[in-house]
């Protein structure tokens, strides 16, 4: 069996900062994609209005 790790990061962020955060996250994801052992990353957005964590990052 492979030695995989999954990282789940709930992100608490103000709505007005979300767009700039996602742009920076995309840049960081591209850097991480070039690293040995990196498999993939996803950013999820909640569908629940007013959620404490509107974004959740999942990476392998």
Jmol script that loads the backbone (N, CA, C; Angstrom):
load data "model"
ATOM      1  N   UNK A   1       0.844  -1.191   0.000  1.00  0.00           N
ATOM      2  CA  UNK A   1       0.000   0.000   0.000  1.00  0.00           C
ATOM      3  C   UNK A   1       0.882   1.245   0.000  1.00  0.00           C
ATOM      4  N   UNK A   2       0.453   2.238  -0.754  1.00  0.00           N
ATOM      5  CA  UNK A   2       1.209   3.483  -0.822  1.00  0.00           C
ATOM      6  C   UNK A   2       1.133   4.252   0.483  1.00  0.00           C
ATOM      7  N   UNK A   3       2.164   5.025   0.730  1.00  0.00           N
ATOM      8  CA  UNK A   3       2.205   5.879   1.919  1.00  0.00           C
ATOM      9  C   UNK A   3       1.704   7.264   1.524  1.00  0.00           C
ATOM     10  N   UNK A   4       0.380   7.434   1.488  1.00  0.00           N
ATOM     11  CA  UNK A   4      -0.232   8.707   1.088  1.00  0.00           C
ATOM     12  C   UNK A   4      -0.720   9.465   2.307  1.00  0.00           C
ATOM     13  N   UNK A   5      -0.703  10.762   2.164  1.00  0.00           N
ATOM     14  CA  UNK A   5      -1.219  11.641   3.202  1.00  0.00           C
ATOM     15  C   UNK A   5      -2.217  12.593   2.560  1.00  0.00           C
ATOM     16  N   UNK A   6      -3.306  12.840   3.251  1.00  0.00           N
ATOM     17  CA  UNK A   6      -4.301  13.804   2.800  1.00  0.00           C
ATOM     18  C   UNK A   6      -4.340  14.917   3.837  1.00  0.00           C
ATOM     19  N   UNK A   7      -4.262  16.142   3.360  1.00  0.00           N
ATOM     20  CA  UNK A   7      -4.316  17.316   4.225  1.00  0.00           C
ATOM     21  C   UNK A   7      -5.619  18.051   3.919  1.00  0.00           C
ATOM     22  N   UNK A   8      -6.399  18.336   4.968  1.00  0.00           N
ATOM     23  CA  UNK A   8      -7.656  19.069   4.816  1.00  0.00           C
ATOM     24  C   UNK A   8      -7.538  20.353   5.634  1.00  0.00           C
ATOM     25  N   UNK A   9      -7.686  21.481   4.952  1.00  0.00           N
ATOM     26  CA  UNK A   9      -7.502  22.771   5.601  1.00  0.00           C
ATOM     27  C   UNK A   9      -8.765  23.614   5.432  1.00  0.00           C
ATOM     28  N   UNK A  10      -9.549  23.769   6.499  1.00  0.00           N
ATOM     29  CA  UNK A  10     -10.691  24.691   6.418  1.00  0.00           C
ATOM     30  C   UNK A  10     -10.165  26.127   6.488  1.00  0.00           C
ATOM     31  N   UNK A  11     -10.714  26.999   5.665  1.00  0.00           N
ATOM     32  CA  UNK A  11     -10.195  28.357   5.561  1.00  0.00           C
ATOM     33  C   UNK A  11     -11.277  29.354   5.959  1.00  0.00           C
ATOM     34  N   UNK A  12     -10.989  30.104   7.010  1.00  0.00           N
ATOM     35  CA  UNK A  12     -11.875  31.158   7.481  1.00  0.00           C
ATOM     36  C   UNK A  12     -11.359  32.465   6.892  1.00  0.00           C
ATOM     37  N   UNK A  13     -12.170  33.098   6.054  1.00  0.00           N
ATOM     38  CA  UNK A  13     -11.709  34.302   5.357  1.00  0.00           C
ATOM     39  C   UNK A  13     -12.886  35.228   5.092  1.00  0.00           C
ATOM     40  N   UNK A  14     -12.624  36.525   5.139  1.00  0.00           N
ATOM     41  CA  UNK A  14     -13.655  37.514   4.816  1.00  0.00           C
ATOM     42  C   UNK A  14     -13.936  37.474   3.313  1.00  0.00           C
ATOM     43  N   UNK A  15     -15.173  37.686   2.957  1.00  0.00           N
ATOM     44  CA  UNK A  15     -15.591  37.603   1.556  1.00  0.00           C
ATOM     45  C   UNK A  15     -14.801  38.550   0.652  1.00  0.00           C
ATOM     46  N   UNK A  16     -14.479  39.751   1.141  1.00  0.00           N
ATOM     47  CA  UNK A  16     -13.768  40.715   0.289  1.00  0.00           C
ATOM     48  C   UNK A  16     -12.315  40.324   0.039  1.00  0.00           C
ATOM     49  N   UNK A  17     -11.761  39.423   0.820  1.00  0.00           N
ATOM     50  CA  UNK A  17     -10.373  38.973   0.635  1.00  0.00           C
ATOM     51  C   UNK A  17     -10.282  37.654  -0.136  1.00  0.00           C
ATOM     52  N   UNK A  18     -11.429  37.051  -0.390  1.00  0.00           N
ATOM     53  CA  UNK A  18     -11.452  35.716  -0.984  1.00  0.00           C
ATOM     54  C   UNK A  18     -10.811  35.657  -2.371  1.00  0.00           C
ATOM     55  N   UNK A  19     -11.106  36.597  -3.240  1.00  0.00           N
ATOM     56  CA  UNK A  19     -10.579  36.571  -4.603  1.00  0.00           C
ATOM     57  C   UNK A  19      -9.051  36.642  -4.619  1.00  0.00           C
ATOM     58  N   UNK A  20      -8.468  37.534  -3.821  1.00  0.00           N
ATOM     59  CA  UNK A  20      -7.002  37.637  -3.796  1.00  0.00           C
ATOM     60  C   UNK A  20      -6.384  36.393  -3.162  1.00  0.00           C
ATOM     61  N   UNK A  21      -7.052  35.834  -2.174  1.00  0.00           N
ATOM     62  CA  UNK A  21      -6.561  34.601  -1.550  1.00  0.00           C
ATOM     63  C   UNK A  21      -6.554  33.460  -2.564  1.00  0.00           C
ATOM     64  N   UNK A  22      -7.624  33.325  -3.329  1.00  0.00           N
ATOM     65  CA  UNK A  22      -7.700  32.245  -4.317  1.00  0.00           C
ATOM     66  C   UNK A  22      -6.644  32.403  -5.414  1.00  0.00           C
ATOM     67  N   UNK A  23      -6.344  33.634  -5.797  1.00  0.00           N
ATOM     68  CA  UNK A  23      -5.293  33.872  -6.794  1.00  0.00           C
ATOM     69  C   UNK A  23      -3.938  33.437  -6.240  1.00  0.00           C
ATOM     70  N   UNK A  24      -3.659  33.790  -4.989  1.00  0.00           N
ATOM     71  CA  UNK A  24      -2.395  33.380  -4.360  1.00  0.00           C
ATOM     72  C   UNK A  24      -2.349  31.872  -4.178  1.00  0.00           C
ATOM     73  N   UNK A  25      -3.490  31.271  -3.817  1.00  0.00           N
ATOM     74  CA  UNK A  25      -3.551  29.814  -3.654  1.00  0.00           C
ATOM     75  C   UNK A  25      -3.242  29.122  -4.988  1.00  0.00           C
ATOM     76  N   UNK A  26      -3.775  29.646  -6.087  1.00  0.00           N
ATOM     77  CA  UNK A  26      -3.517  29.057  -7.405  1.00  0.00           C
ATOM     78  C   UNK A  26      -2.025  29.100  -7.732  1.00  0.00           C
ATOM     79  N   UNK A  27      -1.377  30.217  -7.447  1.00  0.00           N
ATOM     80  CA  UNK A  27       0.070  30.323  -7.678  1.00  0.00           C
ATOM     81  C   UNK A  27       0.825  29.301  -6.829  1.00  0.00           C
ATOM     82  N   UNK A  28       0.452  29.169  -5.557  1.00  0.00           N
ATOM     83  CA  UNK A  28       1.109  28.205  -4.667  1.00  0.00           C
ATOM     84  C   UNK A  28       0.853  26.775  -5.119  1.00  0.00           C
ATOM     85  N   UNK A  29      -0.350  26.497  -5.607  1.00  0.00           N
ATOM     86  CA  UNK A  29      -0.680  25.148  -6.082  1.00  0.00           C
ATOM     87  C   UNK A  29       0.183  24.762  -7.280  1.00  0.00           C
ATOM     88  N   UNK A  30       0.478  25.712  -8.131  1.00  0.00           N
ATOM     89  CA  UNK A  30       1.343  25.434  -9.287  1.00  0.00           C
ATOM     90  C   UNK A  30       2.766  25.107  -8.843  1.00  0.00           C
ATOM     91  N   UNK A  31       3.252  25.806  -7.836  1.00  0.00           N
ATOM     92  CA  UNK A  31       4.589  25.519  -7.301  1.00  0.00           C
ATOM     93  C   UNK A  31       4.599  24.127  -6.658  1.00  0.00           C
ATOM     94  N   UNK A  32       3.581  23.834  -5.863  1.00  0.00           N
ATOM     95  CA  UNK A  32       3.510  22.533  -5.185  1.00  0.00           C
ATOM     96  C   UNK A  32       3.392  21.379  -6.183  1.00  0.00           C
ATOM     97  N   UNK A  33       2.692  21.607  -7.292  1.00  0.00           N
ATOM     98  CA  UNK A  33       2.502  20.557  -8.293  1.00  0.00           C
ATOM     99  C   UNK A  33       3.830  20.072  -8.863  1.00  0.00           C
ATOM    100  N   UNK A  34       4.845  20.903  -8.813  1.00  0.00           N
ATOM    101  CA  UNK A  34       6.160  20.527  -9.340  1.00  0.00           C
ATOM    102  C   UNK A  34       7.020  19.804  -8.301  1.00  0.00           C
ATOM    103  N   UNK A  35       6.523  19.634  -7.080  1.00  0.00           N
ATOM    104  CA  UNK A  35       7.318  19.038  -6.014  1.00  0.00           C
ATOM    105  C   UNK A  35       7.179  17.512  -6.009  1.00  0.00           C
ATOM    106  N   UNK A  36       8.253  16.803  -5.669  1.00  0.00           N
ATOM    107  CA  UNK A  36       8.196  15.345  -5.599  1.00  0.00           C
ATOM    108  C   UNK A  36       7.165  14.887  -4.561  1.00  0.00           C
ATOM    109  N   UNK A  37       6.366  13.909  -4.936  1.00  0.00           N
ATOM    110  CA  UNK A  37       5.390  13.335  -4.021  1.00  0.00           C
ATOM    111  C   UNK A  37       4.036  14.021  -4.048  1.00  0.00           C
ATOM    112  N   UNK A  38       3.976  15.194  -4.639  1.00  0.00           N
ATOM    113  CA  UNK A  38       2.706  15.909  -4.704  1.00  0.00           C
ATOM    114  C   UNK A  38       1.795  15.203  -5.694  1.00  0.00           C
ATOM    115  N   UNK A  39       0.544  14.980  -5.319  1.00  0.00           N
ATOM    116  CA  UNK A  39      -0.396  14.308  -6.216  1.00  0.00           C
ATOM    117  C   UNK A  39      -1.400  15.301  -6.798  1.00  0.00           C
ATOM    118  N   UNK A  40      -2.158  15.960  -5.928  1.00  0.00           N
ATOM    119  CA  UNK A  40      -3.158  16.922  -6.403  1.00  0.00           C
ATOM    120  C   UNK A  40      -3.671  17.760  -5.238  1.00  0.00           C
ATOM    121  N   UNK A  41      -4.332  18.851  -5.591  1.00  0.00           N
ATOM    122  CA  UNK A  41      -4.988  19.689  -4.595  1.00  0.00           C
ATOM    123  C   UNK A  41      -6.296  20.196  -5.170  1.00  0.00           C
ATOM    124  N   UNK A  42      -7.249  20.394  -4.302  1.00  0.00           N
ATOM    125  CA  UNK A  42      -8.556  20.923  -4.683  1.00  0.00           C
ATOM    126  C   UNK A  42      -8.945  22.013  -3.693  1.00  0.00           C
ATOM    127  N   UNK A  43      -9.656  23.013  -4.199  1.00  0.00           N
ATOM    128  CA  UNK A  43     -10.234  24.023  -3.330  1.00  0.00           C
ATOM    129  C   UNK A  43     -11.748  23.910  -3.486  1.00  0.00           C
ATOM    130  N   UNK A  44     -12.430  23.738  -2.376  1.00  0.00           N
ATOM    131  CA  UNK A  44     -13.877  23.621  -2.373  1.00  0.00           C
ATOM    132  C   UNK A  44     -14.482  24.869  -1.743  1.00  0.00           C
ATOM    133  N   UNK A  45     -15.646  25.255  -2.250  1.00  0.00           N
ATOM    134  CA  UNK A  45     -16.379  26.388  -1.692  1.00  0.00           C
ATOM    135  C   UNK A  45     -17.676  25.839  -1.109  1.00  0.00           C
ATOM    136  N   UNK A  46     -18.008  26.282   0.095  1.00  0.00           N
ATOM    137  CA  UNK A  46     -19.230  25.821   0.731  1.00  0.00           C
ATOM    138  C   UNK A  46     -20.462  26.344  -0.013  1.00  0.00           C
ATOM    139  N   UNK A  47     -21.545  25.617   0.110  1.00  0.00           N
ATOM    140  CA  UNK A  47     -22.817  26.093  -0.448  1.00  0.00           C
ATOM    141  C   UNK A  47     -23.720  26.634   0.670  1.00  0.00           C
ATOM    142  N   UNK A  48     -23.197  26.635   1.897  1.00  0.00           N
ATOM    143  CA  UNK A  48     -23.958  27.087   3.058  1.00  0.00           C
ATOM    144  C   UNK A  48     -23.685  28.577   3.284  1.00  0.00           C
ATOM    145  N   UNK A  49     -24.678  29.427   3.090  1.00  0.00           N
ATOM    146  CA  UNK A  49     -24.469  30.862   3.321  1.00  0.00           C
ATOM    147  C   UNK A  49     -24.057  31.135   4.767  1.00  0.00           C
ATOM    148  N   UNK A  50     -23.078  32.023   4.934  1.00  0.00           N
ATOM    149  CA  UNK A  50     -22.643  32.414   6.272  1.00  0.00           C
ATOM    150  C   UNK A  50     -21.773  31.397   6.971  1.00  0.00           C
ATOM    151  N   UNK A  51     -21.268  30.407   6.250  1.00  0.00           N
ATOM    152  CA  UNK A  51     -20.411  29.383   6.854  1.00  0.00           C
ATOM    153  C   UNK A  51     -19.144  30.009   7.441  1.00  0.00           C
ATOM    154  N   UNK A  52     -18.698  29.492   8.583  1.00  0.00           N
ATOM    155  CA  UNK A  52     -17.463  29.970   9.207  1.00  0.00           C
ATOM    156  C   UNK A  52     -16.265  29.705   8.301  1.00  0.00           C
ATOM    157  N   UNK A  53     -16.294  28.592   7.575  1.00  0.00           N
ATOM    158  CA  UNK A  53     -15.213  28.205   6.676  1.00  0.00           C
ATOM    159  C   UNK A  53     -15.756  28.134   5.250  1.00  0.00           C
ATOM    160  N   UNK A  54     -15.741  29.251   4.525  1.00  0.00           N
ATOM    161  CA  UNK A  54     -16.300  29.246   3.183  1.00  0.00           C
ATOM    162  C   UNK A  54     -15.473  28.477   2.159  1.00  0.00           C
ATOM    163  N   UNK A  55     -14.198  28.242   2.467  1.00  0.00           N
ATOM    164  CA  UNK A  55     -13.319  27.491   1.575  1.00  0.00           C
ATOM    165  C   UNK A  55     -12.673  26.342   2.342  1.00  0.00           C
ATOM    166  N   UNK A  56     -12.467  25.240   1.621  1.00  0.00           N
ATOM    167  CA  UNK A  56     -11.766  24.085   2.211  1.00  0.00           C
ATOM    168  C   UNK A  56     -10.786  23.573   1.163  1.00  0.00           C
ATOM    169  N   UNK A  57      -9.527  23.497   1.548  1.00  0.00           N
ATOM    170  CA  UNK A  57      -8.476  22.988   0.682  1.00  0.00           C
ATOM    171  C   UNK A  57      -8.193  21.543   1.052  1.00  0.00           C
ATOM    172  N   UNK A  58      -8.141  20.672   0.032  1.00  0.00           N
ATOM    173  CA  UNK A  58      -7.802  19.266   0.242  1.00  0.00           C
ATOM    174  C   UNK A  58      -6.622  18.959  -0.685  1.00  0.00           C
ATOM    175  N   UNK A  59      -5.564  18.402  -0.109  1.00  0.00           N
ATOM    176  CA  UNK A  59      -4.369  18.099  -0.903  1.00  0.00           C
ATOM    177  C   UNK A  59      -3.859  16.705  -0.568  1.00  0.00           C
ATOM    178  N   UNK A  60      -3.320  16.049  -1.587  1.00  0.00           N
ATOM    179  CA  UNK A  60      -2.647  14.754  -1.407  1.00  0.00           C
ATOM    180  C   UNK A  60      -1.189  14.921  -1.726  1.00  0.00           C
TER     181      UNK A  60
END
end "model"
wireframe off; spacefill off
backbone 0.3
color backbone group
